[in-house]
Each structure stands twice: as structure tokens, then as C-alpha cells.
Amino acid sequence: MPALEGIAIRGIGDVKPGDSLAELLLDALKRQRLRLRDGDILIAKHKIVSKSEGRVVALAGVKPSARALRWAKATDHDPRLAELALRNARRVVRMKQVMITETEHGLVCANSGVDVSNVDGGDTVVLLPRSPDASARRLMLALRRRLQVQIPVIISDSFGRPWREGLTEVAIGVAGLAPVLDLCGVRDPYGYELHATREAVADELACVAGLVCGKLNSVPACVVRGYRYRPGKGSARQLIRPPEQDLFR
């Protein structure tokens, strides 16, 4: 791997429900005089995927439950956001200053991934895609039909971490590549056999988008070029540790 390149896709514009992400991305790439090619990987922030799929909610129409009202009052949060977080949770992990939930996808994150930033002045919120893996696959297939090349797709979102400061990107949807590189049984340059090394390459690739796209630049997607990925059906669910192996549950 002589060089790894992250290329921001600019000029996508505001995505609306029903928009074709493939068309928007290809139009933006054309204006940049950039063409996707074999070996490229597309990273899309989840927000444009959710918007295109209509996963947006107007806060004015959300009626908070008693549970949401109690927690919001105690923590000085918007009870409507609390209600949406509860509605989209399979399980509530923690309800203190921050609500930590497990989503229907199996993701453990703050507020079930309900997001108010970069949306509509705070009056509208964006939910996670119903099935991020399926969303990634649809986008990958749409690009393949148009370009006749196989471009893996990763859908990313920003997560906090309980043991580290700051946000980082994680892959919540994957299609077209193996999300985990299993090095167990391989010997390092000193001859030591690795026993527990499984590299979360989809998360690492998602972090490229965090750096290249930024949070405030209106750049919701990028191309990663130069990484020799392992082709495969792929699924972000492969990155979720089973409960029986999770030391923090």
C-alpha cells in the first residue's frame, strides 16, 4: 500500500427524501472531474442516507411520554428528543446525564443515534437508517449499474466512547468488503503468533471520512483510494460484539 488517499466529494447539496444518492454523488464527482474506479471505497455519512430515505422527524409532532419528560427535566434536555431516543431503542443502557441506548441494529450509542446537527435549524431531527447494511448495499449496486465497477460502500456515524474523550467515526453500514481483518494465527515479524488481533478496518476507513469531510464543511461523503481491502459481502453487524463476550454489559 504505497499511499492512502482520502478525497472529499463536494457540492452534493441538501439531500431530500426520495433523492437518489447515487445520482447526487455521481453528479458531484462529475463536477470535480473525478471518476470512481476499481479499488476505490465510498464512505457516506449516515445523515445523507437517512435524509434520502425519509428518516426525518419534525419535533413539533412529537409528544413526549412521562418517562421522557421526567428524564429531560432532571437533565435539562429536550423531552421530544428523549422520546425519540426511547422509541428507537431496543434497550436503555443508562439514563443519567446522557442517555445511552442499544438500537434495533444492535448499536450502543447516545440517544439511539437521533441527530439534530446539520439538519434544519433544530426543528427537524434525523434518525438512523432502518437498515444501514441494506442502505449501503443499495447504494453499491446503484453505482455498479451506472459505472460497471465494484465500489464498496461504508455508511458512517460519529460515536462517543466511554473510555476516551472526543467523537470518532464508526461504520454502521457496510457492503462489498470484509469489515474485520482477522490476523489470528499470523506470526508477526519477530515470530510471535497473534491470538486476539482482529482489526476493525471498516471503522478505520470510516475515520478517514471524519478527517476528510469534517463536521462543518457540508461534505457528507468521500472516496478512499489506495487501500487494498478484502472483497466480501460484509456487514456492519460483524463489528458488534456479542453480549456474552462484552465485558461492559
N, C-alpha and C positions, 0 to 999 in steps of 0.2 A: 504494500500500500504506500506508494511514493508520496502521495499528497491527498488530503481530505479537504473538500471544498463545500462550503455552505452558501447557497445563492438565494437571496431573498426574492420572492415573487411580489412585485409592487403593482399597484394600480388595480387591484381586484375590486375595490369599491365596497359599498354596503350591500351585504347579501340579504335577500328577502326570501320568505317562504315560497317554495316552488322553483327557485332558481336552480339551474344546472351548474353544479360546482365544476364539473369537467369543462364546460364551455367557458365559464368565467376564468378558470385557471389558464386554459389554452389561449384565450384572448389576451390575458395579461402577459403571458410568456411571449406571444407574437409581438406585442408592442415592445418588449425588451429585446427582441431579436434573439430569443433563446429557445432552443428546441430540446425537448426531453429525448434522451437516448438510452439504449440498453446500459444497465448498470446504475442508472440514477434511482434515487429513492425520493418520494414526495412525502413531506411532513406537512400536515394541515392542522392548524389549531382547531380544537373542537367547536369553537363558537361559530365558525362559518358553516360547519357541518350541521350543527343544531339549528341555526337560522334557516338554512335551506330546507330542512326537514320540518320546519314549523314548530320547533320545540321552544317557543317563546310564550311568555305568560305576562299579561298586563296585571300589575299589582292591584289595580283598582277593583278587580273582580275576585280577589282572594279574601275569603272570610276565615280569620284565624280561629282555631279551636281553643278550648280552655287551656289545654296543655301548652300550646304555643304562646298564648297570652301570658301565662304565669312565667314561663322561662324568659320571654322577651322583656317583661317588666323587671325581672330580677337582674338581667344582664344588660339592659339598655340597648336592645336590638329591635329591629322592625319585626313585629309579630307576624306580618304577612310572609316575610322571608322564612321565619321559623316554621310557619305552617307548610310552606312548600318543601322545606328540608324534611319535615316529618312525613309528608305524603310520599316523598320519593325515596324513603329509607326502608330497607328490609329490616334493619336493626339499628337501634340507637346505642352507640358505644359509650358515649359520655355527654352529659349535658351540664357543663359548668360555664365558664366564660365563653367558650367556643363549643358549638355543637358538633360532635364527631359522630358520623353515621356510617353504616355499611349500606351501599346502594344495592339495587336489584342486580347490578352487574357483578357484585362482589367487591367493589372498590371501597376501601375505607378512607374517608376524606372528610373535610369540613363541609357542613351544610348540604350534604348529598350532591355537591358539585353545582348547586344553584349559584348563578353568577350575575352580578349587576354591573360589572365594569365593561366599558366599551360596548354598551348596548343602546340605550335610548334615554339618557339623562336621568336614570334611576327609576323611571316609571314602568319599565319593562325589564323582565329578567329572562335569562336563558338557562334552560335545563340541559342536562347531558343528553346525547343521542340515546334513543331507546336501546339500540344495539350497536355500539361503536365498531365492533368487528364487522358486522354486516355493512355498516356505512363505509368502512374502509374498502371492503371487497367490491361494493357497487362502484365506488369511485375508481378503483383499479381497473375494473372491467370496462368502464366507460372510456377511460384513457386508452386501454388496449384496442378497443374498437376503432377509435379515432386515429391512433398513431401506429398501430400494428407493432408495438413494442410492449414488453412486460415491465411495468413500473410499480414496484411495491409501494404501499401506502401505509403511513402511520398517522393516526389521529392522536394528538397530544393535548394534555391539560396541565395546569400548574397545581402542584400539591405542596403543602407544607409537610414537615417531618417532625415527629415527636422528640427526636434526639439531636436535631440540627436546626440552626437558625436559617431563615430565608426559604423562599419558594424555589422549586425546581420543576422542570417538565418531566412528565411520565407518559408512557404510551398507554392510552386507554382503548385504542383500536388498532389492529394490525392485520394486514393482508399481503401475501406474496413473499414473505420472508420468515425465517425462523427467529422468533423473538428472544430466544435464550441460546447462548453458545455454551454447551456442556463440555468442559475440559477435564472432567473426572477421568482418571486413568491415564492422562497425558503426563509425560515427565517434563519438568522444567529444565533450563539449560544446565542445572547442576545435578540432574538425575533424580530429583525428588518427584515422586508420583503424586499428582494432585488428587485429593479425595473429596473436596467440597466446593470446587470452583465452578460455578455456573454464572456466566456473565450475562447480565440483562442488557443485551445490545439494543433492543428496541427502545428502552428507556434512555440509553446513552445517545442514540440517534435523535430521540425527541429533544434532548437537551441542546442539540445543535440549533433547533428551531428557536429555543429560548434565547440563545445568544444572537442569532442572525436576525430573527424577526423583532425581538424586543417586545415590550409591553405597551408602548405608547406611540408606535410608529405606523399604525394602521397597515401592518404587514402580517397577514394571518397564515402565510404558508411559505415554504422554502423547498429547495431542491438540495439534497445531499449527493455529492458526486465524489467518487473515488473509494467508497467503502465496499469491500468485497464481501457482500452478505451471502448468507446461505439461503437459497430459494426454498420455499416451503409454503404450505397452506397458511400456517401462522395463526395465532390468536392471542390477543392481549390477556385472555384468561389464563394462559400458561404462565403469566407473570404473577398471578395471585397465589400466595402461599396457602396451602390447605390449612384449615383451622387446627387440625391435630398436630401440625408442625409449627404453628405460630406461637412463639414464646411470649407474646404480649397479650394474648386473649385469655 
